Amino acid sequence: MFNYTTAFSGFSVNDIQKAKAFYHETLGLDVSENEMSILELHIGGGNKVIVYPKPNHEPATFTILNFAVADIDKAVDELTAKGIVFEQYGEPIKTDAKGILRGDGRGPDIAWFKDPAGNILSVLKG
C-alpha cells in the first residue's frame, strides 16, 4: 500500500524559535517555517523533517534524529566548540571522555546530544 508513497518524520518541541535557532545556527541546517509555526528541516538528499510546537511537550527518551558524518571526532569537536554538551553513558553503552561510544567493529561510533527541548540527537560515523 505504501510502496510508492513518500514519507517524512516529525517531532515536537516546547519553543519553536529556540528550535529554529538551534537547528539552523548551531547545526547549520536549512530551516523554513510555515504560517502554522511548523519548521521544516531540510536534510541532505532532499529529505525533510518537521518540527512542531507542543505546549505540553515531553522530550523523547530515544534518539529522534541521527546525523551520519565522515569523521565523528571532528564533528564532536566542532559541536562542542559551539556549546553542545554530549551525553555521558555507562555500561552497556559506555562513552569515552568526549561522549563517543566506540563501536569497535560491533557497530558505528556514535555520540548523543540534546536539542533545546531535550530531544536526543546523535552524530555517528557513516
Chimera marker file (.cmm) of the C-alpha trace (Angstrom):
<marker_set name="trace">
<marker id="1" x="0.000" y="0.000" z="0.000" r="1" g="1" b="0" radius="0.5"/>
<marker id="2" x="2.790" y="2.467" z="0.861" r="1" g="1" b="0" radius="0.5"/>
<marker id="3" x="5.416" y="1.166" z="-1.569" r="1" g="1" b="0" radius="0.5"/>
<marker id="4" x="5.178" y="4.217" z="-3.813" r="1" g="1" b="0" radius="0.5"/>
<marker id="5" x="4.493" y="6.994" z="-1.339" r="1" g="1" b="0" radius="0.5"/>
<marker id="6" x="6.897" y="9.435" z="0.218" r="1" g="1" b="0" radius="0.5"/>
<marker id="7" x="7.172" y="9.780" z="3.962" r="1" g="1" b="0" radius="0.5"/>
<marker id="8" x="8.716" y="12.159" z="6.433" r="1" g="1" b="0" radius="0.5"/>
<marker id="9" x="9.308" y="12.226" z="10.147" r="1" g="1" b="0" radius="0.5"/>
<marker id="10" x="8.438" y="14.785" z="12.776" r="1" g="1" b="0" radius="0.5"/>
<marker id="11" x="8.824" y="15.578" z="16.443" r="1" g="1" b="0" radius="0.5"/>
<marker id="12" x="7.695" y="18.181" z="18.955" r="1" g="1" b="0" radius="0.5"/>
<marker id="13" x="9.470" y="20.943" z="20.844" r="1" g="1" b="0" radius="0.5"/>
<marker id="14" x="8.350" y="23.365" z="23.530" r="1" g="1" b="0" radius="0.5"/>
<marker id="15" x="9.838" y="26.515" z="21.958" r="1" g="1" b="0" radius="0.5"/>
<marker id="16" x="9.784" y="26.729" z="18.182" r="1" g="1" b="0" radius="0.5"/>
<marker id="17" x="12.041" y="29.813" z="17.962" r="1" g="1" b="0" radius="0.5"/>
<marker id="18" x="14.756" y="28.211" z="20.127" r="1" g="1" b="0" radius="0.5"/>
<marker id="19" x="14.485" y="25.101" z="17.954" r="1" g="1" b="0" radius="0.5"/>
<marker id="20" x="14.733" y="27.170" z="14.767" r="1" g="1" b="0" radius="0.5"/>
<marker id="21" x="17.888" y="28.915" z="16.013" r="1" g="1" b="0" radius="0.5"/>
<marker id="22" x="19.445" y="25.656" z="17.212" r="1" g="1" b="0" radius="0.5"/>
<marker id="23" x="18.821" y="23.647" z="14.054" r="1" g="1" b="0" radius="0.5"/>
<marker id="24" x="19.801" y="26.494" z="11.721" r="1" g="1" b="0" radius="0.5"/>
<marker id="25" x="22.545" y="28.374" z="13.552" r="1" g="1" b="0" radius="0.5"/>
<marker id="26" x="24.117" y="25.642" z="15.674" r="1" g="1" b="0" radius="0.5"/>
<marker id="27" x="23.684" y="22.606" z="13.424" r="1" g="1" b="0" radius="0.5"/>
<marker id="28" x="23.776" y="24.526" z="10.141" r="1" g="1" b="0" radius="0.5"/>
<marker id="29" x="20.642" y="23.032" z="8.595" r="1" g="1" b="0" radius="0.5"/>
<marker id="30" x="18.433" y="24.808" z="6.092" r="1" g="1" b="0" radius="0.5"/>
<marker id="31" x="15.258" y="25.538" z="8.094" r="1" g="1" b="0" radius="0.5"/>
<marker id="32" x="11.978" y="27.005" z="6.903" r="1" g="1" b="0" radius="0.5"/>
<marker id="33" x="8.901" y="27.946" z="8.936" r="1" g="1" b="0" radius="0.5"/>
<marker id="34" x="5.332" y="27.914" z="7.680" r="1" g="1" b="0" radius="0.5"/>
<marker id="35" x="2.342" y="30.025" z="8.709" r="1" g="1" b="0" radius="0.5"/>
<marker id="36" x="1.379" y="27.478" z="11.385" r="1" g="1" b="0" radius="0.5"/>
<marker id="37" x="4.799" y="27.819" z="13.094" r="1" g="1" b="0" radius="0.5"/>
<marker id="38" x="5.869" y="24.374" z="11.901" r="1" g="1" b="0" radius="0.5"/>
<marker id="39" x="9.523" y="24.083" z="10.972" r="1" g="1" b="0" radius="0.5"/>
<marker id="40" x="10.873" y="22.035" z="8.109" r="1" g="1" b="0" radius="0.5"/>
<marker id="41" x="14.441" y="20.816" z="8.487" r="1" g="1" b="0" radius="0.5"/>
<marker id="42" x="15.828" y="20.256" z="5.003" r="1" g="1" b="0" radius="0.5"/>
<marker id="43" x="18.218" y="17.332" z="5.297" r="1" g="1" b="0" radius="0.5"/>
<marker id="44" x="20.694" y="16.187" z="2.636" r="1" g="1" b="0" radius="0.5"/>
<marker id="45" x="19.264" y="14.051" z="-0.147" r="1" g="1" b="0" radius="0.5"/>
<marker id="46" x="16.069" y="16.091" z="-0.387" r="1" g="1" b="0" radius="0.5"/>
<marker id="47" x="14.598" y="14.722" z="2.818" r="1" g="1" b="0" radius="0.5"/>
<marker id="48" x="12.754" y="16.814" z="5.352" r="1" g="1" b="0" radius="0.5"/>
<marker id="49" x="11.774" y="16.503" z="8.978" r="1" g="1" b="0" radius="0.5"/>
<marker id="50" x="9.041" y="18.595" z="10.540" r="1" g="1" b="0" radius="0.5"/>
<marker id="51" x="9.325" y="20.169" z="13.979" r="1" g="1" b="0" radius="0.5"/>
<marker id="52" x="6.098" y="21.327" z="15.573" r="1" g="1" b="0" radius="0.5"/>
<marker id="53" x="5.315" y="23.281" z="18.732" r="1" g="1" b="0" radius="0.5"/>
<marker id="54" x="3.555" y="21.400" z="21.509" r="1" g="1" b="0" radius="0.5"/>
<marker id="55" x="2.683" y="23.195" z="24.758" r="1" g="1" b="0" radius="0.5"/>
<marker id="56" x="2.834" y="20.001" z="26.849" r="1" g="1" b="0" radius="0.5"/>
<marker id="57" x="5.952" y="18.693" z="25.067" r="1" g="1" b="0" radius="0.5"/>
<marker id="58" x="7.891" y="15.947" z="26.791" r="1" g="1" b="0" radius="0.5"/>
<marker id="59" x="11.369" y="15.200" z="25.438" r="1" g="1" b="0" radius="0.5"/>
<marker id="60" x="11.792" y="11.937" z="23.592" r="1" g="1" b="0" radius="0.5"/>
<marker id="61" x="13.617" y="9.288" z="25.623" r="1" g="1" b="0" radius="0.5"/>
<marker id="62" x="15.112" y="7.798" z="22.462" r="1" g="1" b="0" radius="0.5"/>
<marker id="63" x="17.174" y="9.132" z="19.563" r="1" g="1" b="0" radius="0.5"/>
<marker id="64" x="14.885" y="11.071" z="17.223" r="1" g="1" b="0" radius="0.5"/>
<marker id="65" x="17.427" y="12.137" z="14.614" r="1" g="1" b="0" radius="0.5"/>
<marker id="66" x="20.809" y="10.690" z="13.604" r="1" g="1" b="0" radius="0.5"/>
<marker id="67" x="23.347" y="12.627" z="11.560" r="1" g="1" b="0" radius="0.5"/>
<marker id="68" x="25.854" y="10.475" z="9.673" r="1" g="1" b="0" radius="0.5"/>
<marker id="69" x="29.289" y="12.114" z="9.499" r="1" g="1" b="0" radius="0.5"/>
<marker id="70" x="32.580" y="11.106" z="7.898" r="1" g="1" b="0" radius="0.5"/>
<marker id="71" x="34.702" y="11.980" z="10.944" r="1" g="1" b="0" radius="0.5"/>
<marker id="72" x="32.938" y="11.659" z="14.289" r="1" g="1" b="0" radius="0.5"/>
<marker id="73" x="35.799" y="13.104" z="16.332" r="1" g="1" b="0" radius="0.5"/>
<marker id="74" x="35.849" y="16.231" z="14.162" r="1" g="1" b="0" radius="0.5"/>
<marker id="75" x="32.036" y="16.566" z="14.350" r="1" g="1" b="0" radius="0.5"/>
<marker id="76" x="32.054" y="16.191" z="18.144" r="1" g="1" b="0" radius="0.5"/>
<marker id="77" x="34.883" y="18.722" z="18.473" r="1" g="1" b="0" radius="0.5"/>
<marker id="78" x="33.091" y="21.255" z="16.235" r="1" g="1" b="0" radius="0.5"/>
<marker id="79" x="29.758" y="20.846" z="18.055" r="1" g="1" b="0" radius="0.5"/>
<marker id="80" x="31.467" y="21.055" z="21.449" r="1" g="1" b="0" radius="0.5"/>
<marker id="81" x="33.051" y="24.344" z="20.335" r="1" g="1" b="0" radius="0.5"/>
<marker id="82" x="29.510" y="25.590" z="19.591" r="1" g="1" b="0" radius="0.5"/>
<marker id="83" x="28.404" y="24.784" z="23.132" r="1" g="1" b="0" radius="0.5"/>
<marker id="84" x="26.913" y="21.334" z="22.613" r="1" g="1" b="0" radius="0.5"/>
<marker id="85" x="27.330" y="19.053" z="25.621" r="1" g="1" b="0" radius="0.5"/>
<marker id="86" x="27.488" y="15.373" z="24.744" r="1" g="1" b="0" radius="0.5"/>
<marker id="87" x="25.740" y="12.803" z="26.880" r="1" g="1" b="0" radius="0.5"/>
<marker id="88" x="27.846" y="10.506" z="29.031" r="1" g="1" b="0" radius="0.5"/>
<marker id="89" x="26.639" y="6.925" z="29.431" r="1" g="1" b="0" radius="0.5"/>
<marker id="90" x="27.914" y="3.949" z="31.398" r="1" g="1" b="0" radius="0.5"/>
<marker id="91" x="27.761" y="0.279" z="30.515" r="1" g="1" b="0" radius="0.5"/>
<marker id="92" x="26.482" y="-1.245" z="28.327" r="1" g="1" b="0" radius="0.5"/>
<marker id="93" x="26.871" y="1.789" z="26.047" r="1" g="1" b="0" radius="0.5"/>
<marker id="94" x="29.849" y="3.356" z="27.784" r="1" g="1" b="0" radius="0.5"/>
<marker id="95" x="31.007" y="6.566" z="26.163" r="1" g="1" b="0" radius="0.5"/>
<marker id="96" x="34.534" y="7.928" z="26.283" r="1" g="1" b="0" radius="0.5"/>
<marker id="97" x="35.609" y="11.307" z="27.681" r="1" g="1" b="0" radius="0.5"/>
<marker id="98" x="34.374" y="13.060" z="24.503" r="1" g="1" b="0" radius="0.5"/>
<marker id="99" x="30.976" y="11.375" z="24.769" r="1" g="1" b="0" radius="0.5"/>
<marker id="100" x="31.574" y="8.906" z="21.933" r="1" g="1" b="0" radius="0.5"/>
<marker id="101" x="30.578" y="5.260" z="22.099" r="1" g="1" b="0" radius="0.5"/>
<marker id="102" x="33.304" y="3.488" z="20.119" r="1" g="1" b="0" radius="0.5"/>
<marker id="103" x="31.713" y="0.682" z="18.134" r="1" g="1" b="0" radius="0.5"/>
<marker id="104" x="34.985" y="-1.253" z="17.781" r="1" g="1" b="0" radius="0.5"/>
<marker id="105" x="33.556" y="-3.309" z="14.911" r="1" g="1" b="0" radius="0.5"/>
<marker id="106" x="30.313" y="-4.138" z="16.744" r="1" g="1" b="0" radius="0.5"/>
<marker id="107" x="28.520" y="-1.058" z="15.457" r="1" g="1" b="0" radius="0.5"/>
<marker id="108" x="29.110" y="2.544" z="14.500" r="1" g="1" b="0" radius="0.5"/>
<marker id="109" x="30.915" y="5.108" z="16.614" r="1" g="1" b="0" radius="0.5"/>
<marker id="110" x="28.115" y="7.316" z="17.934" r="1" g="1" b="0" radius="0.5"/>
<marker id="111" x="27.698" y="10.326" z="20.232" r="1" g="1" b="0" radius="0.5"/>
<marker id="112" x="24.422" y="11.650" z="21.636" r="1" g="1" b="0" radius="0.5"/>
<marker id="113" x="23.388" y="15.201" z="22.489" r="1" g="1" b="0" radius="0.5"/>
<marker id="114" x="20.144" y="17.065" z="23.131" r="1" g="1" b="0" radius="0.5"/>
<marker id="115" x="18.316" y="19.881" z="21.399" r="1" g="1" b="0" radius="0.5"/>
<marker id="116" x="16.975" y="22.827" z="23.470" r="1" g="1" b="0" radius="0.5"/>
<marker id="117" x="13.700" y="20.908" z="24.029" r="1" g="1" b="0" radius="0.5"/>
<marker id="118" x="15.599" y="17.933" z="25.499" r="1" g="1" b="0" radius="0.5"/>
<marker id="119" x="15.117" y="15.618" z="22.495" r="1" g="1" b="0" radius="0.5"/>
<marker id="120" x="18.000" y="13.225" z="21.889" r="1" g="1" b="0" radius="0.5"/>
<marker id="121" x="20.007" y="13.532" z="18.665" r="1" g="1" b="0" radius="0.5"/>
<marker id="122" x="23.193" y="11.820" z="17.550" r="1" g="1" b="0" radius="0.5"/>
<marker id="123" x="26.146" y="12.034" z="15.254" r="1" g="1" b="0" radius="0.5"/>
<marker id="124" x="27.507" y="8.735" z="14.056" r="1" g="1" b="0" radius="0.5"/>
<marker id="125" x="30.260" y="7.560" z="11.790" r="1" g="1" b="0" radius="0.5"/>
<marker id="126" x="28.542" y="6.934" z="8.496" r="1" g="1" b="0" radius="0.5"/>
<link id1="1" id2="2" r="1" g="1" b="0" radius="0.2"/>
<link id1="2" id2="3" r="1" g="1" b="0" radius="0.2"/>
<link id1="3" id2="4" r="1" g="1" b="0" radius="0.2"/>
<link id1="4" id2="5" r="1" g="1" b="0" radius="0.2"/>
<link id1="5" id2="6" r="1" g="1" b="0" radius="0.2"/>
<link id1="6" id2="7" r="1" g="1" b="0" radius="0.2"/>
<link id1="7" id2="8" r="1" g="1" b="0" radius="0.2"/>
<link id1="8" id2="9" r="1" g="1" b="0" radius="0.2"/>
<link id1="9" id2="10" r="1" g="1" b="0" radius="0.2"/>
<link id1="10" id2="11" r="1" g="1" b="0" radius="0.2"/>
<link id1="11" id2="12" r="1" g="1" b="0" radius="0.2"/>
<link id1="12" id2="13" r="1" g="1" b="0" radius="0.2"/>
<link id1="13" id2="14" r="1" g="1" b="0" radius="0.2"/>
<link id1="14" id2="15" r="1" g="1" b="0" radius="0.2"/>
<link id1="15" id2="16" r="1" g="1" b="0" radius="0.2"/>
<link id1="16" id2="17" r="1" g="1" b="0" radius="0.2"/>
<link id1="17" id2="18" r="1" g="1" b="0" radius="0.2"/>
<link id1="18" id2="19" r="1" g="1" b="0" radius="0.2"/>
<link id1="19" id2="20" r="1" g="1" b="0" radius="0.2"/>
<link id1="20" id2="21" r="1" g="1" b="0" radius="0.2"/>
<link id1="21" id2="22" r="1" g="1" b="0" radius="0.2"/>
<link id1="22" id2="23" r="1" g="1" b="0" radius="0.2"/>
<link id1="23" id2="24" r="1" g="1" b="0" radius="0.2"/>
<link id1="24" id2="25" r="1" g="1" b="0" radius="0.2"/>
<link id1="25" id2="26" r="1" g="1" b="0" radius="0.2"/>
<link id1="26" id2="27" r="1" g="1" b="0" radius="0.2"/>
<link id1="27" id2="28" r="1" g="1" b="0" radius="0.2"/>
<link id1="28" id2="29" r="1" g="1" b="0" radius="0.2"/>
<link id1="29" id2="30" r="1" g="1" b="0" radius="0.2"/>
<link id1="30" id2="31" r="1" g="1" b="0" radius="0.2"/>
<link id1="31" id2="32" r="1" g="1" b="0" radius="0.2"/>
<link id1="32" id2="33" r="1" g="1" b="0" radius="0.2"/>
<link id1="33" id2="34" r="1" g="1" b="0" radius="0.2"/>
<link id1="34" id2="35" r="1" g="1" b="0" radius="0.2"/>
<link id1="35" id2="36" r="1" g="1" b="0" radius="0.2"/>
<link id1="36" id2="37" r="1" g="1" b="0" radius="0.2"/>
<link id1="37" id2="38" r="1" g="1" b="0" radius="0.2"/>
<link id1="38" id2="39" r="1" g="1" b="0" radius="0.2"/>
<link id1="39" id2="40" r="1" g="1" b="0" radius="0.2"/>
<link id1="40" id2="41" r="1" g="1" b="0" radius="0.2"/>
<link id1="41" id2="42" r="1" g="1" b="0" radius="0.2"/>
<link id1="42" id2="43" r="1" g="1" b="0" radius="0.2"/>
<link id1="43" id2="44" r="1" g="1" b="0" radius="0.2"/>
<link id1="44" id2="45" r="1" g="1" b="0" radius="0.2"/>
<link id1="45" id2="46" r="1" g="1" b="0" radius="0.2"/>
<link id1="46" id2="47" r="1" g="1" b="0" radius="0.2"/>
<link id1="47" id2="48" r="1" g="1" b="0" radius="0.2"/>
<link id1="48" id2="49" r="1" g="1" b="0" radius="0.2"/>
<link id1="49" id2="50" r="1" g="1" b="0" radius="0.2"/>
<link id1="50" id2="51" r="1" g="1" b="0" radius="0.2"/>
<link id1="51" id2="52" r="1" g="1" b="0" radius="0.2"/>
<link id1="52" id2="53" r="1" g="1" b="0" radius="0.2"/>
<link id1="53" id2="54" r="1" g="1" b="0" radius="0.2"/>
<link id1="54" id2="55" r="1" g="1" b="0" radius="0.2"/>
<link id1="55" id2="56" r="1" g="1" b="0" radius="0.2"/>
<link id1="56" id2="57" r="1" g="1" b="0" radius="0.2"/>
<link id1="57" id2="58" r="1" g="1" b="0" radius="0.2"/>
<link id1="58" id2="59" r="1" g="1" b="0" radius="0.2"/>
<link id1="59" id2="60" r="1" g="1" b="0" radius="0.2"/>
<link id1="60" id2="61" r="1" g="1" b="0" radius="0.2"/>
<link id1="61" id2="62" r="1" g="1" b="0" radius="0.2"/>
<link id1="62" id2="63" r="1" g="1" b="0" radius="0.2"/>
<link id1="63" id2="64" r="1" g="1" b="0" radius="0.2"/>
<link id1="64" id2="65" r="1" g="1" b="0" radius="0.2"/>
<link id1="65" id2="66" r="1" g="1" b="0" radius="0.2"/>
<link id1="66" id2="67" r="1" g="1" b="0" radius="0.2"/>
<link id1="67" id2="68" r="1" g="1" b="0" radius="0.2"/>
<link id1="68" id2="69" r="1" g="1" b="0" radius="0.2"/>
<link id1="69" id2="70" r="1" g="1" b="0" radius="0.2"/>
<link id1="70" id2="71" r="1" g="1" b="0" radius="0.2"/>
<link id1="71" id2="72" r="1" g="1" b="0" radius="0.2"/>
<link id1="72" id2="73" r="1" g="1" b="0" radius="0.2"/>
<link id1="73" id2="74" r="1" g="1" b="0" radius="0.2"/>
<link id1="74" id2="75" r="1" g="1" b="0" radius="0.2"/>
<link id1="75" id2="76" r="1" g="1" b="0" radius="0.2"/>
<link id1="76" id2="77" r="1" g="1" b="0" radius="0.2"/>
<link id1="77" id2="78" r="1" g="1" b="0" radius="0.2"/>
<link id1="78" id2="79" r="1" g="1" b="0" radius="0.2"/>
<link id1="79" id2="80" r="1" g="1" b="0" radius="0.2"/>
<link id1="80" id2="81" r="1" g="1" b="0" radius="0.2"/>
<link id1="81" id2="82" r="1" g="1" b="0" radius="0.2"/>
<link id1="82" id2="83" r="1" g="1" b="0" radius="0.2"/>
<link id1="83" id2="84" r="1" g="1" b="0" radius="0.2"/>
<link id1="84" id2="85" r="1" g="1" b="0" radius="0.2"/>
<link id1="85" id2="86" r="1" g="1" b="0" radius="0.2"/>
<link id1="86" id2="87" r="1" g="1" b="0" radius="0.2"/>
<link id1="87" id2="88" r="1" g="1" b="0" radius="0.2"/>
<link id1="88" id2="89" r="1" g="1" b="0" radius="0.2"/>
<link id1="89" id2="90" r="1" g="1" b="0" radius="0.2"/>
<link id1="90" id2="91" r="1" g="1" b="0" radius="0.2"/>
<link id1="91" id2="92" r="1" g="1" b="0" radius="0.2"/>
<link id1="92" id2="93" r="1" g="1" b="0" radius="0.2"/>
<link id1="93" id2="94" r="1" g="1" b="0" radius="0.2"/>
<link id1="94" id2="95" r="1" g="1" b="0" radius="0.2"/>
<link id1="95" id2="96" r="1" g="1" b="0" radius="0.2"/>
<link id1="96" id2="97" r="1" g="1" b="0" radius="0.2"/>
<link id1="97" id2="98" r="1" g="1" b="0" radius="0.2"/>
<link id1="98" id2="99" r="1" g="1" b="0" radius="0.2"/>
<link id1="99" id2="100" r="1" g="1" b="0" radius="0.2"/>
<link id1="100" id2="101" r="1" g="1" b="0" radius="0.2"/>
<link id1="101" id2="102" r="1" g="1" b="0" radius="0.2"/>
<link id1="102" id2="103" r="1" g="1" b="0" radius="0.2"/>
<link id1="103" id2="104" r="1" g="1" b="0" radius="0.2"/>
<link id1="104" id2="105" r="1" g="1" b="0" radius="0.2"/>
<link id1="105" id2="106" r="1" g="1" b="0" radius="0.2"/>
<link id1="106" id2="107" r="1" g="1" b="0" radius="0.2"/>
<link id1="107" id2="108" r="1" g="1" b="0" radius="0.2"/>
<link id1="108" id2="109" r="1" g="1" b="0" radius="0.2"/>
<link id1="109" id2="110" r="1" g="1" b="0" radius="0.2"/>
<link id1="110" id2="111" r="1" g="1" b="0" radius="0.2"/>
<link id1="111" id2="112" r="1" g="1" b="0" radius="0.2"/>
<link id1="112" id2="113" r="1" g="1" b="0" radius="0.2"/>
<link id1="113" id2="114" r="1" g="1" b="0" radius="0.2"/>
<link id1="114" id2="115" r="1" g="1" b="0" radius="0.2"/>
<link id1="115" id2="116" r="1" g="1" b="0" radius="0.2"/>
<link id1="116" id2="117" r="1" g="1" b="0" radius="0.2"/>
<link id1="117" id2="118" r="1" g="1" b="0" radius="0.2"/>
<link id1="118" id2="119" r="1" g="1" b="0" radius="0.2"/>
<link id1="119" id2="120" r="1" g="1" b="0" radius="0.2"/>
<link id1="120" id2="121" r="1" g="1" b="0" radius="0.2"/>
<link id1="121" id2="122" r="1" g="1" b="0" radius="0.2"/>
<link id1="122" id2="123" r="1" g="1" b="0" radius="0.2"/>
<link id1="123" id2="124" r="1" g="1" b="0" radius="0.2"/>
<link id1="124" id2="125" r="1" g="1" b="0" radius="0.2"/>
<link id1="125" id2="126" r="1" g="1" b="0" radius="0.2"/>
</marker_set>
